[in-house]
């Protein structure tokens, strides 16, 4: 794995990790304005949620509409359900296995900016 890729992975994961563990005291909690948030921390701010979504989009090389229905962003889609499963899987792998290597996985780790893992 190249140095640039390694740093991109770590940066993307840092953003997701910060977003997932954001405190409930953030300025404006997403819970107040977002619907159907099931896996990500409901206490994160709108800005943190936006950054998290952008990081995932970049990791998969897709736009928001890949997972979200543009007419109803909260509506469940097959891609959104898959994303939730992947977020939970990455979290579990990071918790159980990656801690000893002092690194973490992110969407980019496997997807490299593509819809399908490489």
Secondary structure in CASP SS format (residue, H / E / C, confidence):
PFRMAT SS
TARGET T0000
AUTHOR 0000-0000-0000
METHOD secondary structure of the structure
MODEL  1
X C 1.00
X C 1.00
X H 1.00
X H 1.00
X H 1.00
X H 1.00
X H 1.00
X H 1.00
X H 1.00
X H 1.00
X H 1.00
X H 1.00
X H 1.00
X H 1.00
X H 1.00
X H 1.00
X H 1.00
X H 1.00
X H 1.00
X H 1.00
X C 1.00
X C 1.00
X C 1.00
X C 1.00
X C 1.00
X C 1.00
X C 1.00
X C 1.00
X E 1.00
X H 1.00
X H 1.00
X H 1.00
X C 1.00
X C 1.00
X C 1.00
X C 1.00
X C 1.00
X C 1.00
X C 1.00
X C 1.00
X C 1.00
X C 1.00
X C 1.00
X C 1.00
X E 1.00
X H 1.00
X H 1.00
X H 1.00
X H 1.00
X H 1.00
X H 1.00
X H 1.00
X H 1.00
X H 1.00
X H 1.00
X H 1.00
X H 1.00
X H 1.00
X H 1.00
X H 1.00
X C 1.00
X C 1.00
X C 1.00
X H 1.00
X H 1.00
X H 1.00
X C 1.00
X C 1.00
X E 1.00
X C 1.00
X C 1.00
X E 1.00
X C 1.00
X C 1.00
X C 1.00
X C 1.00
X C 1.00
X H 1.00
X H 1.00
X H 1.00
X H 1.00
X H 1.00
X H 1.00
X H 1.00
X H 1.00
X H 1.00
X H 1.00
X H 1.00
X H 1.00
X H 1.00
X H 1.00
X H 1.00
X H 1.00
X H 1.00
X H 1.00
X H 1.00
X H 1.00
X H 1.00
X H 1.00
X H 1.00
X H 1.00
X C 1.00
X C 1.00
X C 1.00
X C 1.00
X C 1.00
X H 1.00
X H 1.00
X H 1.00
X H 1.00
X H 1.00
X C 1.00
X C 1.00
X C 1.00
X C 1.00
X C 1.00
X C 1.00
X C 1.00
END
